[in-house]
Amino acid sequence: MEDQFSVVVLVSEKTHSLLKGQFESETLGEQRIKGLPSPVALFRITQERSGASRVDRAGLAELTPLIGRDQEIGLLQERWEQAAEGMGQVVLIIGEAGLGKSRLVHSLKRHVLEQAHDNGDPIIEWRASQQRQNSSLYPAIECFERVLGFEREDTASTQLEKLVLHLRSVNLDGDLEVALIASLLSVPLNGQIPELNLPPQAQREQTTALLLDWLKELSIRQPLLFVIEDLR
């Protein structure tokens, strides 16, 4: 029998402040560390947070004023207004790291949320990750897990139930549709839905088409801001 190991990640107060909002943690108080003259505050990392950028996780008090970007913000808001009136818009924001691209997106999302009605979340976000470069559909997977409200303690049956209920709400709850998204999320079907019997390429193509149908169904119900952020 192989030995089982568990990994505990401890960080200092300074490192904890840099990681603020990106991980769940618990304080361990001040601890004495061999070789250091005085106790240091330590935090234990418990899990990674998902679903929001570092800018989104920061409180308003932590964000410095966005100065000199009125033209860009105005343009983004104008494009949103046109999309809300039924004229679809595509905006590409490019620039070197540190120029405030995420802050511009954050400002637009706040504007959209301020105008939102009670028809559900008007923002869908797909965020790339350097650690998941080999998984092109990781942004969709992470997004679906957030939308479906997956929890660590959920059983496979609970996850499948959440998936079916959501797809039913957007009229995409056929056996094929459920099986495709379940496969994408690695959710077992447990005999409740027929298993897929598709070649890998065909499954990928049908999954991509289904994701587009899903976005279309969401946008029918209300104007939708679809954000794809390439965090490299």
Secondary structure, 3 states (H helix, E strand, C coil): CCCCCCCCEEEEHHHHHHCCCCEEEEEEEEECCCCCCCCEEEEEEEEECCCCCHHHHCCHHHCCCCCCCHHHHHHHHHHHHHHHCCCCCCCCCCCCCCCCHHHHHHHHHHHHHHHCCCCCCCEEEEECCHHHCCCCCHHHHHHHHHHHCCCCCCCHHHHHHHHHHHHHHCCCCCHHHHHHHHHHCCCCCCCCCCCCCCCHHHHHHHHHHHHHHHHHHHHHHCCCEEEEECCC
